[in-house]
Amino acid sequence: MIKSELLQRVAEQNRHLYHLDAEKIVDAILGEIIAALTRGDRVELRGFGTFRSSVVQLASAATRALE
């Protein structure tokens, strides 16, 4: 599912909302998830999944090659 599909589902299930309002809600939720992951926080959506960001460190040889 992509963002536009999620937005469509939210709008369909909440017909009392204007499409623009549904879009603002989806953007706010995704923005908060992105902000939390950027801070290094763990995000848990019960019944859906748990997300966390990780830092990948380059091997020292690869790091030297980049210098």
C-alpha positions as CSV (number, residue, x, y, z in Angstrom):
1,M,0.0,0.0,0.0
2,I,1.3,3.4,-0.9
3,K,0.4,6.7,0.8
4,S,-2.3,7.6,-1.8
5,E,-4.0,4.3,-1.2
6,L,-4.0,4.8,2.5
7,L,-5.4,8.3,2.1
8,Q,-8.2,6.9,-0.1
9,R,-9.1,4.3,2.5
10,V,-9.2,6.8,5.3
11,A,-11.4,9.1,3.2
12,E,-13.7,6.2,2.2
13,Q,-14.1,5.1,5.8
14,N,-14.7,8.7,7.1
15,R,-17.0,10.2,4.5
16,H,-17.9,13.0,7.0
17,L,-14.4,14.4,6.4
18,Y,-13.3,16.5,3.5
19,H,-10.6,14.8,1.4
20,L,-8.2,17.6,2.4
21,D,-8.9,16.9,6.1
22,A,-8.2,13.2,5.6
23,E,-5.0,14.1,3.8
24,K,-3.9,16.3,6.7
25,I,-4.6,13.5,9.2
26,V,-2.6,11.0,7.2
27,D,0.2,13.5,6.8
28,A,0.2,14.3,10.6
29,I,0.4,10.6,11.6
30,L,3.1,9.8,9.1
31,G,5.0,12.9,10.1
32,E,5.0,11.9,13.7
33,I,6.2,8.4,12.9
34,I,9.0,9.8,10.7
35,A,10.0,12.3,13.5
36,A,10.1,9.5,16.1
37,L,12.2,7.3,13.9
38,T,14.5,10.2,13.1
39,R,15.1,10.8,16.8
40,G,15.9,7.1,17.1
41,D,12.7,6.2,19.0
42,R,10.9,2.9,18.5
43,V,7.4,3.1,17.0
44,E,4.9,0.5,17.9
45,L,1.5,0.3,16.2
46,R,-0.3,-2.4,18.1
47,G,-1.8,-5.0,15.9
48,F,0.3,-3.8,13.0
49,G,4.0,-3.8,13.8
50,T,7.0,-2.2,15.5
51,F,9.5,0.0,13.7
52,R,12.9,1.4,14.6
53,S,15.7,3.0,12.6
54,S,19.2,1.7,12.7
55,V,22.6,3.1,11.8
56,V,24.6,1.1,9.5
57,Q,28.4,1.5,10.0
58,L,30.7,1.0,7.1
59,A,33.6,-1.4,7.4
60,S,36.8,0.4,8.1
61,A,38.2,-0.5,4.6
62,A,35.1,0.9,2.9
63,T,35.4,4.1,5.0
64,R,39.0,4.5,4.0
65,A,38.1,4.0,0.3
66,L,35.6,6.9,0.6
67,E,38.3,9.3,2.0
